[in-house]
Amino acid sequence: RVFEGPTQSITAVAFSADGKQVASGGTDKEIRIWTAADGKLVRTLKGSSQAVQMLAFSPRGEYLASGDAGLELKLWDLAKGEALKTWLHEEPISTVAFVLSPKKAGEPLLFVGGMADKGAVYSIPEAKRIEDLGARSVQPGARTADTVLGSTEGIEKWRPGTRDKASLIRTGTHVPWVAWASGSKEVLSRSPVENDII
């Protein structure tokens, strides 16, 4: 299916957890929300300072997080079509992803990864920084409470508030991208040197 509308380069895309919506962002500094089934444009979100490079839907689909080519993060209320919070990360953003709080059932937290491994976890919707993480990439598990982190050290499992150093797999190079394989039993990682399935 072709989603028509953007006239400049698309630099970020994300699906909602239920697969019903698609978000796209690009060099025009705008975010567009589409229905996946028919490609209909639902809403356009404006206000980003630079090209949008990272997007993530919250698990229930009420929020969208975005990171731009600079240091700016935004938390969007999709029902209202407006930015709830805007703040700056301390280094260029490599990843934005929602994870579930282990303390409050169903409450989302926002992970932000940094290009030099200065990651952080923020409460939602307050955008309050609650945990620092030396990580660049993150991938929540679909069938597990564990989240996998990628950093300059390697790959490891993590839950908000608990870092399982015993699970660390040293790769010998930094890991800018990680993902759970089907079933959340294996991890796919990418590095500048090699691709590994672990």
C-alpha positions in Angstrom: 0.0 0.0 0.0 1.2 3.5 -0.8 0.6 6.3 1.8 0.4 9.5 -0.1 1.0 13.0 1.3 4.6 13.6 2.3 6.6 15.6 -0.3 10.0 15.3 1.5 12.1 12.4 2.7 10.6 9.9 5.2 13.1 9.3 8.1 11.0 7.4 10.7 8.0 5.0 10.7 6.2 3.1 13.5 3.2 0.8 13.8 0.8 1.0 16.8 0.8 -2.2 19.0 -2.6 -3.3 17.5 -1.3 -2.8 14.0 -4.2 -0.4 13.1 -2.2 2.8 12.8 1.1 3.9 11.2 3.0 7.0 12.0 5.6 8.6 9.7 8.0 11.5 10.2 10.4 13.2 7.9 12.6 16.1 6.9 9.5 18.4 6.7 9.4 18.2 10.6 5.9 16.8 10.5 4.4 13.6 11.8 1.5 11.9 10.0 -0.8 9.3 11.5 -2.4 6.9 9.0 -4.9 4.0 9.2 -3.0 0.9 8.2 -5.9 -0.8 6.5 -6.7 1.8 3.9 -3.8 4.4 4.1 -6.2 7.2 5.1 -4.5 10.2 6.7 -6.0 10.7 10.2 -3.9 13.5 11.7 -0.8 15.6 11.1 1.3 16.6 14.1 3.3 19.8 13.7 5.9 21.5 16.0 9.1 19.5 15.7 12.2 21.7 15.5 14.2 19.4 13.1 13.7 16.3 11.0 11.8 13.6 12.8 14.1 10.5 13.1 12.5 8.4 15.9 8.9 7.4 16.6 7.2 5.0 19.0 3.5 4.4 20.0 2.7 3.6 23.6 1.3 0.1 24.2 -2.3 1.2 24.3 -1.9 3.7 21.5 -2.8 6.9 23.5 0.7 8.5 23.2 3.3 8.9 20.5 6.9 9.7 21.3 9.2 11.4 18.8 12.9 12.3 18.7 14.3 14.7 16.1 17.7 15.1 14.5 18.9 17.3 17.3 18.2 16.6 21.0 14.5 17.3 21.1 11.9 14.8 22.4 8.2 15.2 22.3 5.3 13.3 23.9 2.1 13.6 21.8 -1.5 13.1 23.0 -3.0 11.4 19.9 -6.6 12.0 20.9 -6.0 15.7 21.2 -3.4 15.9 18.4 -1.0 18.1 20.5 2.3 17.8 22.3 2.0 17.2 26.0 5.7 17.6 26.8 8.8 18.8 25.0 12.3 18.3 26.4 15.9 17.8 25.5 18.1 14.8 25.8 21.8 15.5 26.6 23.1 13.9 23.4 21.8 12.9 19.9 19.0 10.4 20.2 19.4 6.9 18.9 16.2 5.2 20.1 12.8 5.9 21.6 10.7 3.0 22.9 7.9 2.4 25.4 8.3 -0.3 28.1 5.9 -1.3 30.8 6.5 -0.4 34.4 7.0 -3.4 36.7 5.5 -1.5 39.6 2.3 -0.2 38.1 0.5 -2.7 35.9 -0.1 -1.3 32.4 1.7 2.0 33.1 4.1 2.9 30.2 7.6 4.3 30.7 9.6 5.9 27.9 13.2 4.7 27.2 15.4 7.1 25.3 18.8 5.8 24.0 21.7 8.1 23.2 24.4 7.8 20.5 27.1 7.6 23.2 25.2 5.3 25.4 23.6 8.0 27.6 20.2 6.4 27.9 17.4 7.4 30.2 13.9 6.2 31.3 11.1 8.8 31.8 7.7 8.5 33.5 4.7 9.1 31.3 3.0 11.5 30.9 5.1 13.6 33.3 8.3 13.1 31.3 10.2 12.9 34.6 13.6 11.2 34.4 13.5 8.2 36.8 16.5 6.1 35.7 19.8 6.5 33.9 21.0 3.7 31.5 24.2 3.2 29.7 22.5 2.0 26.5 22.0 3.0 22.9 19.2 0.7 21.8 16.3 -1.2 23.4 13.6 -3.7 22.4 10.8 -4.8 24.7 9.8 -8.4 24.5 6.3 -9.3 23.2 6.1 -12.5 25.2 8.4 -11.7 28.1 8.7 -9.0 30.8 12.4 -8.7 29.9 13.7 -5.9 27.6 16.9 -6.3 25.7 19.5 -3.5 25.7 22.3 -2.8 23.2 25.3 -0.7 24.3 29.1 -0.4 23.9 29.5 -3.3 26.3 27.3 -5.7 24.3 23.7 -7.1 24.8 21.9 -7.7 28.1 18.4 -8.1 29.6 16.9 -5.3 31.6 13.7 -4.5 33.5 12.9 -0.9 34.7 14.8 -0.5 37.9 16.7 -3.8 37.6 19.7 -4.4 35.3 20.7 -8.1 34.9 24.5 -7.8 34.4 24.7 -11.6 34.6 23.0 -11.7 31.2 25.6 -9.5 29.5 26.9 -10.9 26.3 30.0 -9.1 25.3 30.2 -8.5 21.5 33.5 -6.7 21.3 31.9 -3.7 19.6 29.0 -1.4 20.2 25.5 -2.5 19.4 23.3 0.2 17.9 20.3 -2.1 17.1 18.7 -5.0 18.9 15.4 -6.9 18.4 13.7 -10.0 19.9 13.2 -12.8 17.5 9.8 -14.6 17.3 8.9 -16.1 20.6 11.2 -13.7 22.6 13.9 -16.5 23.1 16.5 -15.2 20.7 18.0 -11.8 20.0 19.0 -10.3 16.7 21.7 -7.6 17.0 23.5 -5.5 14.5 26.9 -3.9 14.9 29.2 -2.0 12.5 31.4 -5.1 12.3 29.0 -8.1 12.1 25.4 -9.3 12.4 24.7 -11.8 15.2 21.7 -13.9 16.2 22.1 -14.8 19.9 
